[in-house]
Amino acid sequence: MTLQQPGCRALFGGWRQSVQAESDACRHPASALFREAFLDLFTVTGASASIEEGLEALRAARPDYLDAELVGAVQARAHYSRCTGPWAGTAWGDIAHDRADRKELLAYLQDSHRAAVAPYWPRILSRLRAEQASHARTLAEHGVEAMLAGLPPGFRWQSPTLEIGRGALTGTVELAGRGLLLVPSAFCQTRPITYTSPADDQAPVVLFIPVIRSISDAATLLTTREAGSVKALSALLGRTRAHTLEAISEGSCTTGQLAVRISASLPTASEQATVLRQAGLIATTRHGSGVLHTLTPLGSALLEGNYSSAQRHDRRG
């Protein structure tokens, strides 16, 4: 949704331009589903450990769940944008009942993820974990009220009510015993929005907490290494392997941890690591019952764009 809607240009404008240069996703007809409504399919798929797992959950989702999410998206658009009338996005496809349309949506989402999320995922994941740990520590040491009081701008705790939004867009949500799930996110812009599951009326209400709150945050999380080096490395290794190599450069990791960093399945992460190891770009050592992947000097030199140094390492090897 953040990719399709033009808000927060100062924070997300550069990222959008980079994504548009890498992918045709923004021009795909399916983009209307996210540009013209507040459609978020996680309420249908549930939590997923990788893009493959999420797409498979969406592929198998019941038609009535998707119908309910589409109706909710229309209502959210009307509420927040003060828009009335028919939703233009319904002009594209029938993702709830038509298999071909749903397959096309899956391809669109995979391409969007490749260009918009995967190159930045290691840094984003590190920030999300830090944010999660900070709120968990406050909760453990000082309780629920202190944690809610410490939420960023856009949230205000006035016991027993958590106010969400600003000005005329401030709203309240009745939990009715369902609980509240706080989810740090790099892509929820700066406008807090709550989501409820159309499939389970007992599921917790989901509330996103923005982790990109300043231009500095955006520069840190939504930029990659120097553009020329990235393109050269991608041309040499392929985009997926270049992304995997960069993920390992964030610190030694197991295959499972690597899968999380690159948002891929365990077999995919293992396959990419095998190719990089055979090329001498990473080293893999036994670590308990598993293995640990570490960048080699050759891999590090390639990532930094130091190709002369990489050639020296290669000759020594």
N, C-alpha and C positions, 0 to 999 in steps of 0.2 A: 504493500500500500504506500509506503514512504517513497518507493521508487517512482510510482505512478502519479502521486499527488505533489504539486509544485511548492508546497509550503516549506518554511524553514530554509530558504535558499542559502543563507549565510553558513549554515551547518552542513547541509546535504547537497548543495549545488555542485560542488566540485566532484563529489562522488557520483552524482547522477550523470554528469558529463562523461566521466570515465567509463561508466557502465554502458552508456549509449554508444560510445565509440567501440566497445567490445562486443556488443550484442544487439540484435534486432528486437529484443524482448519488449521494449517500450512501444514498438510499432505493431506488435502482434495484436490481432483482434481480441484475444483473450484478456489483454491488459485492461479492457473496459470493465471487467469484473472487479478490478481493484482501484481503478481511477475514479469510477463513478459511484462507488459505494464503499462502506467500511467492511469489506469482506475479509475475514481471517479464518482460514481453514483449520487452524490448530484446534478450534473448538469441535471440529469433526474428527480429526485424526488423533487427538490426544498427544501426550508427550512422545517425542521420537528422538532416538540417539543419533540418527544420521539422516541425510537427505533421502537416501534410498528407503529407509524405514518409513519416513513420513510419506513418501510418494506411494509406497505400497499400501499404507493405511488409507490413503485417499482413494486409491484404486478400488479398495474393497469396501469403502464406506456405503452405508445404506442410503438409498435415494431419499427417504424421508428426512434423514439427518441433514443432507445437503439442502433440501428444500427449506428446512427450518432455518438453516444458517443464511440462506439467501434472503428470506423474509426478514430476519433480524438485521441484515446488512442494509436493506432498504430503510427500515425504521430508524437505524442509527444515522444514516445519511440525512434523513429528513429532520431528525432532532438536532444534530450538531450544525448542519448547514442551513437549517430553516428552509429546506427545499420541499416543495410539494409536487405532485404530479407523478407520472410514470417514471420508472428508472430506466434510463437509456441503455444500461448495461445488459438488460434482458434481450437486447437485439442480437447478442452473440450467444449462440449455442444453448444446449440444455445439459449441463454437466451432471445433473441429478439422474437423468434417465437415458441419455444417449451415450453409448459406449465410445463411439468415435470422438465425440466432443470431450468426454472426460480424458481420453487418451491424448488428445491435442492439448488439453490443459496441463497434463502431467509433463509433456515435452516442453511446454512453455515455462513451467515452474523450474524444471531442471536446468534449462538454459539461463533463466534469470539467476538461479543460485550460482551457477558457474561464474557468471560475470559480476554479480552484485555482492555475493557473500564469501565465496570460497577464497578469493585472494586476500581477504582481510581477517579471516576467521581466527587464526592463532592469536592475534592481538585482542580481538574482540572477546574471545573465550577467556583470556587471562583477566580482562577487566570485569567480565561478568562474574567470574569466580571470586575476585576480590570484593566486589559489591555484595555478593551473597554472603561471604564470610563476615563482612562488616556488620550487616544487619543481624546475622545469626549471633554474633558476639554481643551486640547490644541487647538482643532479646534474652540471651542467657544470663547476662550480668545485671540488667536493669528492668527487664520485663517488657510486656507488649506495648504499654503506653509510651515508654521511652523510645522504642523502635519506631512506632508510628509518628511520634513527634519529630523524629530525626529524618523523615522523608524529605526529598528535595522540593524546591518550589513547585507549586501546582497541587500540593497536598497540604491540608491543614487539619491537625488533630484537635478537635474540641470535644473532649469526652462527653458522651459516649459516641460521638459522630466523627467520621473521617470525611472531610470535605474534599472533593476532587474537582479540579478545574479552576478557572478564574472568571470573575465578573459574571456576566449573564450565562456563561457556560458551566457555572458551578452546579453540580448535581449531587444527589444522594442515591444510594443503592441499598435496598433492604436485603440483608443477608438471609433472614428467616432460618437461621440455624445452619446454613450451608458452609460457613467458613469463608476465609479470604486467602487467596494464594497470591503472594507478591512475586513478580517475575521481572528481574532486571533485563532490560532490552536495549540494544544499540539502534533499533530501527523504529521506535514508537514515537519519533519526533519529540516534541516537547509538550504535547497535549495529552494529559492522562485520560485513558479510556478504560472502562471495565468491560469484561466479556463474560457471558454465561453460556454454558453448554446447551445446545438445542436437543442433545441426546440424553442428558441426565439432569433432571431438575434438582438432584441432591449434590451435584458436583460443586466444588468451591467456586466462588466468583473469582475470576482472574483479573488482577490489576497489574499493569505494566509500570515499571519504574524506569524512566529514561536514564541511561548512563552517559549519553552524549548531551552535555548541558552547555557547552561553550565551543567556540571556534578551536580552542586548543585541544579539546577532547576529539573533535572531528578530525583535526590534523593528525592526531596520534593514532586513532583507530581506523580511519577511512582513507589512508594513503598507504601505498606499498613502497617498496624500495625504488630507487631511481628508475624512471620509466624506461630509459634505454637499456639498462641492465636487465630489467624484467622481460622486455620484449626479446632481447637476445637469448636469455636463458630459456624462455618459453619456446623459442624457435629451435633451440638445441635439444631440449629434453621433452618438449610437449608441456602444455599448460598444467596438466594435472601433476606431473612429476616435479615440475618446478615449484608448484604450490606445496607438494609433500616435502621437498627438500627444505623449503623455507619454514615449514611447520616444525621440522626436526631441529632447525637452527634455534628455535625458541627454548631448547633445552632437551637433554636426553629423555627418551620416552619409550614406553613399551608399545607393542603393536596396538593394544587396546586404546592407550592414550593417544596414539597417532590417529587412529580412526576417529576419535572425538575431535581432535584438532582440525582435521580436514573434512569433517562431517561426512564420513564415508563408512561403508560396512567394514567389518573386520577382514574379510577376504580381500577386499579392494585395497585396504591399507597394507596388508601383508604383501600383496602382489607388487604395489608401488615400491615398498621398501626393498623387496628382493631385487628389482631392476636397478635401483640406486646403489645397492650394496655391490652388485656385480660390476657396476661402472666405477666402483671405488669412491663414491661420493659420500657414503655413510659406512660406519662400522657397526656390526651387530654382535653383541656379546650375551652370553647366558646370564640371566638374572633371576635367581630362584627357580620357579617352575616355568618362567617365561623368558623373554629376551629383551634387551635394551638397545635402542638405536641411537647412535651418536654421529654427529657430523665429522667428517674427516677434513684434514687441511685442504685437500683438493675440493671438496664440497663447499667449504667455507670460502675459498678463493673464487669459485664460480659465482656464489651468491653475492659477493661483494663487487662483482664485475671486474675482478683482477685476473684477466685471462692470461697474461704473461706469467703470473705466479702459478696459475693453474697448470699451465703447460710445463713449468719446471717440476711441479709436484708429480705430474703425469709421467714425465721422463724418468724421475727418480723411482717411481713405482715400477 
